[in-house]
Amino acid sequence: MVKFIEKIENRAKKRSEGLATGEFIGLMLFVAVPFPGTGAWTGALIAALLQFERKKSFFYIGLGVIIAAAVMTMASYGVISIFAPKTLKKF
């Protein structure tokens, strides 16, 4: 039974090495989504709770903030219409 558990743990460790970059990209995308409750503060809280590296977290949270700012700027100027329906009726 012990050998089986060690085999599973070793397999999980090997696979988790490839996910190290994915967790930071996930953090960046979470911060980049322009919805209430997502943002730099919440991203920093998540990074602290999950004990991510500070320098990498800072970098990816910063990228997420820049992406969110770009998305909201384009939405504000009408370049992209995230919240508006496709057809607006004129009265």
VMD Tcl script that builds the backbone (N, CA, C; Angstrom):
set m [mol new atoms 273]
animate dup $m
set s [atomselect $m all]
$s set {name element resname resid chain x y z} {
  {N N MET 1 A 0.820 -1.193 0.000}
  {CA C MET 1 A 0.000 0.000 0.000}
  {C C MET 1 A 0.867 1.262 0.000}
  {N N VAL 2 A 1.978 1.242 0.746}
  {CA C VAL 2 A 2.862 2.402 0.840}
  {C C VAL 2 A 3.499 2.689 -0.519}
  {N N LYS 3 A 3.896 1.644 -1.232}
  {CA C LYS 3 A 4.505 1.838 -2.549}
  {C C LYS 3 A 3.521 2.467 -3.528}
  {N N PHE 4 A 2.275 2.069 -3.433}
  {CA C PHE 4 A 1.239 2.620 -4.309}
  {C C PHE 4 A 1.065 4.114 -4.060}
  {N N ILE 5 A 1.034 4.505 -2.776}
  {CA C ILE 5 A 0.873 5.918 -2.422}
  {C C ILE 5 A 2.094 6.722 -2.870}
  {N N GLU 6 A 3.296 6.169 -2.684}
  {CA C GLU 6 A 4.508 6.860 -3.129}
  {C C GLU 6 A 4.522 7.029 -4.641}
  {N N LYS 7 A 4.039 6.026 -5.346}
  {CA C LYS 7 A 3.974 6.106 -6.807}
  {C C LYS 7 A 3.039 7.230 -7.239}
  {N N ILE 8 A 1.903 7.341 -6.578}
  {CA C ILE 8 A 0.939 8.396 -6.906}
  {C C ILE 8 A 1.527 9.772 -6.573}
  {N N GLU 9 A 2.204 9.887 -5.429}
  {CA C GLU 9 A 2.812 11.165 -5.049}
  {C C GLU 9 A 3.899 11.586 -6.037}
  {N N ASN 10 A 4.742 10.661 -6.438}
  {CA C ASN 10 A 5.795 10.978 -7.412}
  {C C ASN 10 A 5.204 11.405 -8.740}
  {N N ARG 11 A 4.154 10.739 -9.147}
  {CA C ARG 11 A 3.482 11.100 -10.404}
  {C C ARG 11 A 2.884 12.493 -10.318}
  {N N ALA 12 A 2.282 12.807 -9.178}
  {CA C ALA 12 A 1.699 14.132 -8.987}
  {C C ALA 12 A 2.771 15.216 -8.981}
  {N N LYS 13 A 3.915 14.943 -8.359}
  {CA C LYS 13 A 5.001 15.925 -8.337}
  {C C LYS 13 A 5.530 16.208 -9.737}
  {N N LYS 14 A 5.662 15.160 -10.550}
  {CA C LYS 14 A 6.142 15.339 -11.920}
  {C C LYS 14 A 5.171 16.188 -12.732}
  {N N ARG 15 A 3.893 15.949 -12.548}
  {CA C ARG 15 A 2.902 16.712 -13.316}
  {C C ARG 15 A 2.757 18.131 -12.798}
  {N N SER 16 A 2.971 18.349 -11.519}
  {CA C SER 16 A 2.800 19.686 -10.957}
  {C C SER 16 A 3.889 20.647 -11.416}
  {N N GLU 17 A 5.044 20.137 -11.804}
  {CA C GLU 17 A 6.114 21.002 -12.282}
  {C C GLU 17 A 5.688 21.749 -13.537}
  {N N GLY 18 A 4.945 21.101 -14.407}
  {CA C GLY 18 A 4.474 21.741 -15.625}
  {C C GLY 18 A 3.370 22.747 -15.386}
  {N N LEU 19 A 2.688 22.641 -14.261}
  {CA C LEU 19 A 1.593 23.551 -13.951}
  {C C LEU 19 A 2.039 24.826 -13.254}
  {N N ALA 20 A 3.315 24.923 -12.936}
  {CA C ALA 20 A 3.807 26.095 -12.208}
  {C C ALA 20 A 3.551 27.382 -12.985}
  {N N THR 21 A 3.787 27.377 -14.270}
  {CA C THR 21 A 3.512 28.568 -15.078}
  {C C THR 21 A 2.017 28.769 -15.247}
  {N N GLY 22 A 1.282 27.693 -15.337}
  {CA C GLY 22 A -0.163 27.787 -15.522}
  {C C GLY 22 A -0.875 28.457 -14.361}
  {N N GLU 23 A -0.381 28.276 -13.159}
  {CA C GLU 23 A -1.035 28.899 -12.019}
  {C C GLU 23 A -0.864 30.412 -12.056}
  {N N PHE 24 A 0.273 30.887 -12.551}
  {CA C PHE 24 A 0.472 32.329 -12.647}
  {C C PHE 24 A -0.345 32.917 -13.795}
  {N N ILE 25 A -0.485 32.180 -14.877}
  {CA C ILE 25 A -1.329 32.650 -15.973}
  {C C ILE 25 A -2.792 32.691 -15.519}
  {N N GLY 26 A -3.197 31.701 -14.750}
  {CA C GLY 26 A -4.547 31.711 -14.184}
  {C C GLY 26 A -4.760 32.902 -13.272}
  {N N LEU 27 A -3.758 33.235 -12.467}
  {CA C LEU 27 A -3.838 34.411 -11.594}
  {C C LEU 27 A -3.973 35.672 -12.431}
  {N N MET 28 A -3.190 35.775 -13.507}
  {CA C MET 28 A -3.260 36.941 -14.388}
  {C C MET 28 A -4.643 37.067 -15.021}
  {N N LEU 29 A -5.195 35.956 -15.505}
  {CA C LEU 29 A -6.512 36.002 -16.132}
  {C C LEU 29 A -7.596 36.343 -15.124}
  {N N PHE 30 A -7.457 35.860 -13.891}
  {CA C PHE 30 A -8.425 36.197 -12.854}
  {C C PHE 30 A -8.421 37.696 -12.586}
  {N N VAL 31 A -7.250 38.288 -12.520}
  {CA C VAL 31 A -7.136 39.724 -12.277}
  {C C VAL 31 A -7.630 40.508 -13.489}
  {N N ALA 32 A -7.431 39.972 -14.691}
  {CA C ALA 32 A -7.774 40.696 -15.919}
  {C C ALA 32 A -9.275 40.735 -16.191}
  {N N VAL 33 A -10.045 39.863 -15.585}
  {CA C VAL 33 A -11.495 39.843 -15.826}
  {C C VAL 33 A -12.118 41.060 -15.151}
  {N N PRO 34 A -12.773 41.921 -15.923}
  {CA C PRO 34 A -13.311 43.155 -15.334}
  {C C PRO 34 A -14.676 42.961 -14.680}
  {N N PHE 35 A -14.720 42.230 -13.603}
  {CA C PHE 35 A -15.945 42.024 -12.831}
  {C C PHE 35 A -15.682 42.428 -11.387}
  {N N PRO 36 A -16.731 42.805 -10.658}
  {CA C PRO 36 A -16.538 43.128 -9.235}
  {C C PRO 36 A -16.006 41.916 -8.467}
  {N N GLY 37 A -15.048 42.158 -7.614}
  {CA C GLY 37 A -14.468 41.079 -6.828}
  {C C GLY 37 A -13.209 40.493 -7.436}
  {N N THR 38 A -12.940 40.831 -8.676}
  {CA C THR 38 A -11.687 40.402 -9.287}
  {C C THR 38 A -10.835 41.645 -9.456}
  {N N GLY 39 A -9.574 41.513 -9.267}
  {CA C GLY 39 A -8.691 42.665 -9.395}
  {C C GLY 39 A -7.390 42.415 -8.665}
  {N N ALA 40 A -6.611 43.481 -8.537}
  {CA C ALA 40 A -5.274 43.347 -7.974}
  {C C ALA 40 A -5.307 42.939 -6.499}
  {N N TRP 41 A -6.212 43.535 -5.729}
  {CA C TRP 41 A -6.271 43.207 -4.302}
  {C C TRP 41 A -6.657 41.748 -4.084}
  {N N THR 42 A -7.663 41.303 -4.791}
  {CA C THR 42 A -8.101 39.918 -4.648}
  {C C THR 42 A -7.044 38.964 -5.193}
  {N N GLY 43 A -6.401 39.333 -6.285}
  {CA C GLY 43 A -5.324 38.517 -6.833}
  {C C GLY 43 A -4.155 38.399 -5.864}
  {N N ALA 44 A -3.830 39.502 -5.189}
  {CA C ALA 44 A -2.751 39.467 -4.197}
  {C C ALA 44 A -3.136 38.593 -3.005}
  {N N LEU 45 A -4.392 38.653 -2.609}
  {CA C LEU 45 A -4.868 37.801 -1.517}
  {C C LEU 45 A -4.775 36.327 -1.893}
  {N N ILE 46 A -5.190 36.006 -3.101}
  {CA C ILE 46 A -5.108 34.618 -3.578}
  {C C ILE 46 A -3.657 34.158 -3.630}
  {N N ALA 47 A -2.785 35.017 -4.164}
  {CA C ALA 47 A -1.359 34.650 -4.255}
  {C C ALA 47 A -0.759 34.433 -2.868}
  {N N ALA 48 A -1.154 35.240 -1.892}
  {CA C ALA 48 A -0.635 35.077 -0.540}
  {C C ALA 48 A -1.168 33.802 0.106}
  {N N LEU 49 A -2.460 33.536 -0.083}
  {CA C LEU 49 A -3.052 32.340 0.525}
  {C C LEU 49 A -2.484 31.056 -0.076}
  {N N LEU 50 A -2.214 31.081 -1.371}
  {CA C LEU 50 A -1.667 29.893 -2.032}
  {C C LEU 50 A -0.142 29.859 -2.012}
  {N N GLN 51 A 0.461 30.851 -1.356}
  {CA C GLN 51 A 1.911 30.935 -1.172}
  {C C GLN 51 A 2.681 30.908 -2.492}
  {N N PHE 52 A 2.257 31.755 -3.434}
  {CA C PHE 52 A 2.979 31.910 -4.685}
  {C C PHE 52 A 4.219 32.760 -4.433}
  {N N GLU 53 A 5.172 32.697 -5.361}
  {CA C GLU 53 A 6.354 33.545 -5.270}
  {C C GLU 53 A 5.945 35.004 -5.439}
  {N N ARG 54 A 6.502 35.866 -4.607}
  {CA C ARG 54 A 6.078 37.271 -4.613}
  {C C ARG 54 A 6.425 37.997 -5.905}
  {N N LYS 55 A 7.637 37.800 -6.398}
  {CA C LYS 55 A 8.061 38.526 -7.601}
  {C C LYS 55 A 7.238 38.121 -8.811}
  {N N LYS 56 A 7.032 36.818 -8.987}
  {CA C LYS 56 A 6.229 36.352 -10.126}
  {C C LYS 56 A 4.784 36.802 -9.979}
  {N N SER 57 A 4.257 36.726 -8.765}
  {CA C SER 57 A 2.879 37.153 -8.525}
  {C C SER 57 A 2.707 38.624 -8.856}
  {N N PHE 58 A 3.654 39.452 -8.411}
  {CA C PHE 58 A 3.597 40.883 -8.688}
  {C C PHE 58 A 3.582 41.141 -10.184}
  {N N PHE 59 A 4.441 40.440 -10.917}
  {CA C PHE 59 A 4.525 40.611 -12.365}
  {C C PHE 59 A 3.212 40.222 -13.044}
  {N N TYR 60 A 2.675 39.048 -12.709}
  {CA C TYR 60 A 1.466 38.576 -13.373}
  {C C TYR 60 A 0.228 39.351 -12.939}
  {N N ILE 61 A 0.180 39.802 -11.702}
  {CA C ILE 61 A -0.931 40.654 -11.274}
  {C C ILE 61 A -0.867 41.983 -12.016}
  {N N GLY 62 A 0.334 42.518 -12.187}
  {CA C GLY 62 A 0.496 43.759 -12.955}
  {C C GLY 62 A 0.035 43.602 -14.400}
  {N N LEU 63 A 0.391 42.484 -15.031}
  {CA C LEU 63 A -0.083 42.228 -16.398}
  {C C LEU 63 A -1.611 42.125 -16.438}
  {N N GLY 64 A -2.182 41.486 -15.437}
  {CA C GLY 64 A -3.632 41.366 -15.377}
  {C C GLY 64 A -4.312 42.722 -15.258}
  {N N VAL 65 A -3.734 43.608 -14.462}
  {CA C VAL 65 A -4.287 44.956 -14.301}
  {C C VAL 65 A -4.198 45.719 -15.623}
  {N N ILE 66 A -3.089 45.575 -16.332}
  {CA C ILE 66 A -2.933 46.257 -17.623}
  {C C ILE 66 A -3.949 45.726 -18.630}
  {N N ILE 67 A -4.166 44.421 -18.658}
  {CA C ILE 67 A -5.159 43.839 -19.570}
  {C C ILE 67 A -6.557 44.329 -19.221}
  {N N ALA 68 A -6.889 44.342 -17.926}
  {CA C ALA 68 A -8.208 44.818 -17.500}
  {C C ALA 68 A -8.409 46.284 -17.876}
  {N N ALA 69 A -7.369 47.089 -17.696}
  {CA C ALA 69 A -7.468 48.504 -18.066}
  {C C ALA 69 A -7.679 48.666 -19.566}
  {N N ALA 70 A -6.976 47.875 -20.364}
  {CA C ALA 70 A -7.134 47.954 -21.822}
  {C C ALA 70 A -8.539 47.525 -22.245}
  {N N VAL 71 A -9.045 46.460 -21.650}
  {CA C VAL 71 A -10.393 45.983 -21.989}
  {C C VAL 71 A -11.438 47.027 -21.625}
  {N N MET 72 A -11.331 47.596 -20.436}
  {CA C MET 72 A -12.323 48.591 -20.009}
  {C C MET 72 A -12.207 49.884 -20.801}
  {N N THR 73 A -10.997 50.262 -21.193}
  {CA C THR 73 A -10.835 51.451 -22.026}
  {C C THR 73 A -11.471 51.245 -23.387}
  {N N MET 74 A -11.222 50.091 -23.984}
  {CA C MET 74 A -11.830 49.815 -25.293}
  {C C MET 74 A -13.351 49.721 -25.183}
  {N N ALA 75 A -13.852 49.166 -24.102}
  {CA C ALA 75 A -15.303 49.085 -23.919}
  {C C ALA 75 A -15.900 50.469 -23.713}
  {N N SER 76 A -15.191 51.343 -22.997}
  {CA C SER 76 A -15.692 52.698 -22.746}
  {C C SER 76 A -15.765 53.527 -24.016}
  {N N TYR 77 A -14.802 53.340 -24.906}
  {CA C TYR 77 A -14.788 54.088 -26.151}
  {C C TYR 77 A -15.593 53.417 -27.256}
  {N N GLY 78 A -16.178 52.273 -26.968}
  {CA C GLY 78 A -17.020 51.603 -27.946}
  {C C GLY 78 A -16.272 50.764 -28.959}
  {N N VAL 79 A -14.999 50.560 -28.757}
  {CA C VAL 79 A -14.224 49.726 -29.673}
  {C C VAL 79 A -14.717 48.292 -29.596}
  {N N ILE 80 A -14.961 47.837 -28.390}
  {CA C ILE 80 A -15.585 46.525 -28.180}
  {C C ILE 80 A -16.846 46.741 -27.364}
  {N N SER 81 A -17.858 45.982 -27.663}
  {CA C SER 81 A -19.114 46.138 -26.922}
  {C C SER 81 A -19.358 44.869 -26.107}
  {N N ILE 82 A -18.843 44.872 -24.907}
  {CA C ILE 82 A -18.988 43.719 -24.024}
  {C C ILE 82 A -20.382 43.696 -23.415}
  {N N PHE 83 A -20.820 44.850 -22.958}
  {CA C PHE 83 A -22.048 44.899 -22.183}
  {C C PHE 83 A -23.265 45.329 -22.988}
  {N N ALA 84 A -23.064 45.889 -24.164}
  {CA C ALA 84 A -24.178 46.368 -24.972}
  {C C ALA 84 A -24.682 45.261 -25.894}
  {N N PRO 85 A -25.989 45.189 -26.101}
  {CA C PRO 85 A -26.493 44.196 -27.049}
  {C C PRO 85 A -26.067 44.548 -28.467}
  {N N LYS 86 A -26.103 43.565 -29.337}
  {CA C LYS 86 A -25.651 43.760 -30.723}
  {C C LYS 86 A -26.532 44.780 -31.468}
  {N N THR 87 A -27.806 44.711 -31.243}
  {CA C THR 87 A -28.696 45.640 -31.948}
  {C C THR 87 A -29.362 46.547 -30.937}
  {N N LEU 88 A -29.209 47.825 -31.150}
  {CA C LEU 88 A -29.867 48.819 -30.309}
  {C C LEU 88 A -30.945 49.497 -31.143}
  {N N LYS 89 A -32.140 49.505 -30.634}
  {CA C LYS 89 A -33.260 50.130 -31.354}
  {C C LYS 89 A -33.277 51.614 -31.065}
  {N N LYS 90 A -33.505 52.393 -32.117}
  {CA C LYS 90 A -33.627 53.843 -31.957}
  {C C LYS 90 A -35.096 54.166 -31.799}
  {N N PHE 91 A -35.366 55.113 -30.908}
  {CA C PHE 91 A -36.768 55.505 -30.683}
  {C C PHE 91 A -37.149 56.635 -31.578}
}
mol reanalyze $m
mol bondsrecalc $m
mol representation Tube
mol addrep $m
